[in-house]
Amino acid sequence: MVESAIPPATRQAFLETAYHVVAPAPFALRIGERSEPLAALHRAHGVVASAFVTACNPRSQDLGAAANAPRMAALRAELQAVGVAFLEGDGVHPSNGWPPESSLLALGLPRAAARALGQRHGQDAVVWCDTDAVPQIELLR
């Protein structure tokens, strides 16, 4: 990973997290590992990229479920307003005790748009996937 203002432990947690997608056949994205279910989803929706994004816990500070719910509603509304299809999901770290983080897999979102979306919602990173369907972390600060 590149130099970043994000603490190393947080960057490492991003790499270790499983990014679960609620689809007809649910699956999890793992950083650096090709996802055939994601590739199939891209083909089915006629897109070449996607982003796994959240509006929860800006700057990796746990706000709790009550504060995160309206943030996620705003993210959903923003994607709907511009016609971006999405699937629900959550990010789950295997061992750090952080609660699952509600997220969305936004289909057809170019890298620059994914980064801008994450920045607007105060995120440290987004997960972006290109035509190769290999998820990668895009650090935002």
Contacts in CASP RR format, 6 or more apart in sequence:
PFRMAT RR
TARGET T0000
AUTHOR 0000-0000-0000
METHOD contacts of the structure
MODEL  1
MVESAIPPATRQAFLETAYHVVAPAPFALRIGERSEPLAALHRAHGVVAS
AFVTACNPRSQDLGAAANAPRMAALRAELQAVGVAFLEGDGVHPSNGWPP
ESSLLALGLPRAAARALGQRHGQDAVVWCDTDAVPQIELLR
1 11 0 8 1.000
1 137 0 8 1.000
1 139 0 8 1.000
2 139 0 8 1.000
4 11 0 8 1.000
4 139 0 8 1.000
4 141 0 8 1.000
5 141 0 8 1.000
6 60 0 8 1.000
6 124 0 8 1.000
6 125 0 8 1.000
6 139 0 8 1.000
6 141 0 8 1.000
10 60 0 8 1.000
10 124 0 8 1.000
11 125 0 8 1.000
11 137 0 8 1.000
11 139 0 8 1.000
13 93 0 8 1.000
13 96 0 8 1.000
13 98 0 8 1.000
14 31 0 8 1.000
14 124 0 8 1.000
14 125 0 8 1.000
14 127 0 8 1.000
14 137 0 8 1.000
15 31 0 8 1.000
15 137 0 8 1.000
16 93 0 8 1.000
16 94 0 8 1.000
16 95 0 8 1.000
17 31 0 8 1.000
17 91 0 8 1.000
17 92 0 8 1.000
17 93 0 8 1.000
17 94 0 8 1.000
18 28 0 8 1.000
18 29 0 8 1.000
18 30 0 8 1.000
18 91 0 8 1.000
18 92 0 8 1.000
18 93 0 8 1.000
18 94 0 8 1.000
19 28 0 8 1.000
19 29 0 8 1.000
19 30 0 8 1.000
19 52 0 8 1.000
19 89 0 8 1.000
19 90 0 8 1.000
19 91 0 8 1.000
19 103 0 8 1.000
19 105 0 8 1.000
19 127 0 8 1.000
19 135 0 8 1.000
20 26 0 8 1.000
20 27 0 8 1.000
20 28 0 8 1.000
20 29 0 8 1.000
20 89 0 8 1.000
20 90 0 8 1.000
20 91 0 8 1.000
20 92 0 8 1.000
20 100 0 8 1.000
21 27 0 8 1.000
21 28 0 8 1.000
21 29 0 8 1.000
21 37 0 8 1.000
21 38 0 8 1.000
21 41 0 8 1.000
21 52 0 8 1.000
21 87 0 8 1.000
21 88 0 8 1.000
21 89 0 8 1.000
21 105 0 8 1.000
22 87 0 8 1.000
22 88 0 8 1.000
22 89 0 8 1.000
23 37 0 8 1.000
23 41 0 8 1.000
23 87 0 8 1.000
25 37 0 8 1.000
27 35 0 8 1.000
27 37 0 8 1.000
27 38 0 8 1.000
29 35 0 8 1.000
29 38 0 8 1.000
29 52 0 8 1.000
29 105 0 8 1.000
29 127 0 8 1.000
29 129 0 8 1.000
29 135 0 8 1.000
30 135 0 8 1.000
31 127 0 8 1.000
31 135 0 8 1.000
31 136 0 8 1.000
31 137 0 8 1.000
32 134 0 8 1.000
32 135 0 8 1.000
32 136 0 8 1.000
33 134 0 8 1.000
33 135 0 8 1.000
34 132 0 8 1.000
34 133 0 8 1.000
34 134 0 8 1.000
35 129 0 8 1.000
35 133 0 8 1.000
35 134 0 8 1.000
35 135 0 8 1.000
36 133 0 8 1.000
38 50 0 8 1.000
38 129 0 8 1.000
38 133 0 8 1.000
38 135 0 8 1.000
39 133 0 8 1.000
41 50 0 8 1.000
41 87 0 8 1.000
41 105 0 8 1.000
41 107 0 8 1.000
42 48 0 8 1.000
42 49 0 8 1.000
42 50 0 8 1.000
42 107 0 8 1.000
42 108 0 8 1.000
42 129 0 8 1.000
42 131 0 8 1.000
42 133 0 8 1.000
45 85 0 8 1.000
45 107 0 8 1.000
45 108 0 8 1.000
47 107 0 8 1.000
47 108 0 8 1.000
48 108 0 8 1.000
48 130 0 8 1.000
48 131 0 8 1.000
49 108 0 8 1.000
49 109 0 8 1.000
49 110 0 8 1.000
49 111 0 8 1.000
49 114 0 8 1.000
49 128 0 8 1.000
49 129 0 8 1.000
49 130 0 8 1.000
49 131 0 8 1.000
50 105 0 8 1.000
50 106 0 8 1.000
50 107 0 8 1.000
50 108 0 8 1.000
50 109 0 8 1.000
50 128 0 8 1.000
50 129 0 8 1.000
51 105 0 8 1.000
51 106 0 8 1.000
51 109 0 8 1.000
51 111 0 8 1.000
51 113 0 8 1.000
51 114 0 8 1.000
51 117 0 8 1.000
51 126 0 8 1.000
51 127 0 8 1.000
51 128 0 8 1.000
51 129 0 8 1.000
52 89 0 8 1.000
52 91 0 8 1.000
52 103 0 8 1.000
52 104 0 8 1.000
52 105 0 8 1.000
52 106 0 8 1.000
52 126 0 8 1.000
52 127 0 8 1.000
52 128 0 8 1.000
52 129 0 8 1.000
52 135 0 8 1.000
53 75 0 8 1.000
53 103 0 8 1.000
53 104 0 8 1.000
53 106 0 8 1.000
53 109 0 8 1.000
53 114 0 8 1.000
53 117 0 8 1.000
53 118 0 8 1.000
53 121 0 8 1.000
53 123 0 8 1.000
53 126 0 8 1.000
53 127 0 8 1.000
54 72 0 8 1.000
54 75 0 8 1.000
54 91 0 8 1.000
54 101 0 8 1.000
54 102 0 8 1.000
54 103 0 8 1.000
54 104 0 8 1.000
54 121 0 8 1.000
54 123 0 8 1.000
55 68 0 8 1.000
55 71 0 8 1.000
55 72 0 8 1.000
55 74 0 8 1.000
55 75 0 8 1.000
55 121 0 8 1.000
55 122 0 8 1.000
55 123 0 8 1.000
56 63 0 8 1.000
56 68 0 8 1.000
56 71 0 8 1.000
56 72 0 8 1.000
56 101 0 8 1.000
56 102 0 8 1.000
56 103 0 8 1.000
57 63 0 8 1.000
57 64 0 8 1.000
57 68 0 8 1.000
57 101 0 8 1.000
58 71 0 8 1.000
58 121 0 8 1.000
58 122 0 8 1.000
58 123 0 8 1.000
59 122 0 8 1.000
59 123 0 8 1.000
59 124 0 8 1.000
60 124 0 8 1.000
62 98 0 8 1.000
62 99 0 8 1.000
63 71 0 8 1.000
64 99 0 8 1.000
65 99 0 8 1.000
68 101 0 8 1.000
68 102 0 8 1.000
71 121 0 8 1.000
72 102 0 8 1.000
72 104 0 8 1.000
74 121 0 8 1.000
75 104 0 8 1.000
75 117 0 8 1.000
75 121 0 8 1.000
76 86 0 8 1.000
76 104 0 8 1.000
78 117 0 8 1.000
78 120 0 8 1.000
79 86 0 8 1.000
79 104 0 8 1.000
79 106 0 8 1.000
84 106 0 8 1.000
84 107 0 8 1.000
84 108 0 8 1.000
84 109 0 8 1.000
85 106 0 8 1.000
85 107 0 8 1.000
85 108 0 8 1.000
86 104 0 8 1.000
86 105 0 8 1.000
86 106 0 8 1.000
86 107 0 8 1.000
87 104 0 8 1.000
87 105 0 8 1.000
87 107 0 8 1.000
88 102 0 8 1.000
88 103 0 8 1.000
88 104 0 8 1.000
89 102 0 8 1.000
89 103 0 8 1.000
89 104 0 8 1.000
89 105 0 8 1.000
90 100 0 8 1.000
90 101 0 8 1.000
90 102 0 8 1.000
90 103 0 8 1.000
91 100 0 8 1.000
91 101 0 8 1.000
91 103 0 8 1.000
92 100 0 8 1.000
92 101 0 8 1.000
106 114 0 8 1.000
106 117 0 8 1.000
109 117 0 8 1.000
109 128 0 8 1.000
111 128 0 8 1.000
111 130 0 8 1.000
111 138 0 8 1.000
114 126 0 8 1.000
114 128 0 8 1.000
114 138 0 8 1.000
115 126 0 8 1.000
115 128 0 8 1.000
115 138 0 8 1.000
115 140 0 8 1.000
117 126 0 8 1.000
118 126 0 8 1.000
118 140 0 8 1.000
119 140 0 8 1.000
122 140 0 8 1.000
123 140 0 8 1.000
124 139 0 8 1.000
124 140 0 8 1.000
124 141 0 8 1.000
125 137 0 8 1.000
125 138 0 8 1.000
125 139 0 8 1.000
125 140 0 8 1.000
126 137 0 8 1.000
126 138 0 8 1.000
126 140 0 8 1.000
127 135 0 8 1.000
127 136 0 8 1.000
127 137 0 8 1.000
127 138 0 8 1.000
128 135 0 8 1.000
128 136 0 8 1.000
128 138 0 8 1.000
129 135 0 8 1.000
129 136 0 8 1.000
130 136 0 8 1.000
END
